[in-house]
Amino acid sequence: MERDHKADPAAALGLPPGAFEKLDAEDDALFYEPPRLVCHIDDGAIAALTALYRKVLPPGGVLLDLMSSWVSHLPPEIGYGQIVGHGMNATELAANPRLDRWFIQDLNRDPNLPLDDASVDAAMICVSIQYLQQPVAVLREVARVLRPGAPLVISFSNRCFWTKAVAIWRALDVEGHARLVELYLRHAGFPRIESHRLAEWVEDTSDPMTAVVGWV
Ligand SMILES: C[S@@+](CC[C@H](N)C(=O)[O-])C[C@H]1O[C@@H](n2cnc3c(N)ncnc32)[C@H](O)[C@@H]1O
C-alpha cells in the first residue's frame, strides 16, 4: 500500500511503518508527572558533554535547553545571556539553577515552539531525542528559532526509558543512533552536521556518549 509521506513521519524518512511507536502509548504527561531529580548519565559522560558545550555554545548567547530537567550540564564558569528551558515536569525545571525561564510542552502532541524566529544562539537536546515521535517537525522548529549559523547539540547514551523510546531507537545500536539523528537533522534542513564520539562504553565502568551537532 502507498504510504502518505506528508502525514506519516516514518514514511517521510524512509523508515519502516511503526518506527515512531512506543511500547507505552499512554499520554507522556502521565509518565513525566513524578519529578526525577536524578542523573541519567555518569560523571564521565557529563564531563565530556560539558567539554563539548564549552567549545560549541557561545558565551553570552541565548540558549535553548529543549527536553530539559533539573540539570543542563553547562560549563559552570561560563555565563550565558539567557537560558530558556523546556521539559515535561515543573518541579524538575524549577530546580534547574541555570534556567532563566522555562515552559512545559508535550512535543509529541505539539511540535511548534513558542519562540520567535532567529531568536536563539544555540540549542541542546540531551539524552532525550529517542522520545520524539515527530522528530523532524521538532527539529525544523529548532532550525526556525536558531539564528543563522547557530548550533544544535543532540547528545545521547545507551540508556533510556525503554517503554517511552520510539521503536526505531530500540532497534538500533549506538552507531545506528548517530546515523538516525543525522538523518533527522538532514531532513530538518541543517546543512552542516558533525558527529562526535564523546565517551566509550566500558562495562560497569563508563557510559558511552555521542553528540551530533547540526548548524543552521
Ligand atoms: C532522560 S530525561 C533527560 C533530561 C535532561 N535533558 C538531562 O540531561 O538530564 C528525558 C526528558 O525528555 C523530555 N521529554 C520526554 N518526552 C517528552 C515529550 N513528549 N515532549 C517533550 N519533552 C519530552 C522531558 O523533559 C524529560 O525530562
PDBQT file of the ligand as one rigid body, heavy atoms in Angstrom, charges set to zero:
ROOT
HETATM    1  C1  LIG A 301      16.020  11.317  30.418  1.00  0.00    +0.000 C 
HETATM    2  S1  LIG A 301      15.274  12.888  30.631  1.00  0.00    +0.000 S 
HETATM    3  C2  LIG A 301      16.576  13.973  30.179  1.00  0.00    +0.000 C 
HETATM    4  C3  LIG A 301      16.523  15.275  30.889  1.00  0.00    +0.000 C 
HETATM    5  C4  LIG A 301      17.735  16.185  30.691  1.00  0.00    +0.000 C 
HETATM    6  N1  LIG A 301      17.889  16.631  29.310  1.00  0.00    +0.000 N 
HETATM    7  C5  LIG A 301      19.018  15.585  31.220  1.00  0.00    +0.000 C 
HETATM    8  O1  LIG A 301      20.040  15.669  30.538  1.00  0.00    +0.000 OA
HETATM    9  O2  LIG A 301      19.013  15.043  32.335  1.00  0.00    +0.000 OA
HETATM   10  C6  LIG A 301      14.147  12.927  29.288  1.00  0.00    +0.000 C 
HETATM   11  C7  LIG A 301      13.433  14.243  29.084  1.00  0.00    +0.000 C 
HETATM   12  O3  LIG A 301      12.781  14.241  27.832  1.00  0.00    +0.000 OA
HETATM   13  C8  LIG A 301      11.707  15.162  27.858  1.00  0.00    +0.000 C 
HETATM   14  N2  LIG A 301      10.556  14.564  27.179  1.00  0.00    +0.000 N 
HETATM   15  C9  LIG A 301      10.189  13.269  27.134  1.00  0.00    +0.000 A 
HETATM   16  N3  LIG A 301       9.052  13.104  26.435  1.00  0.00    +0.000 NA
HETATM   17  C10 LIG A 301       8.682  14.325  26.003  1.00  0.00    +0.000 A 
HETATM   18  C11 LIG A 301       7.608  14.832  25.236  1.00  0.00    +0.000 A 
HETATM   19  N4  LIG A 301       6.645  14.041  24.787  1.00  0.00    +0.000 N 
HETATM   20  N5  LIG A 301       7.575  16.166  24.995  1.00  0.00    +0.000 NA
HETATM   21  C12 LIG A 301       8.529  16.980  25.475  1.00  0.00    +0.000 A 
HETATM   22  N6  LIG A 301       9.574  16.571  26.201  1.00  0.00    +0.000 NA
HETATM   23  C13 LIG A 301       9.647  15.255  26.466  1.00  0.00    +0.000 A 
HETATM   24  C14 LIG A 301      11.445  15.506  29.321  1.00  0.00    +0.000 C 
HETATM   25  O4  LIG A 301      11.911  16.810  29.541  1.00  0.00    +0.000 OA
HETATM   26  C15 LIG A 301      12.328  14.543  30.075  1.00  0.00    +0.000 C 
HETATM   27  O5  LIG A 301      12.841  15.106  31.240  1.00  0.00    +0.000 OA
ENDROOT
TORSDOF 0
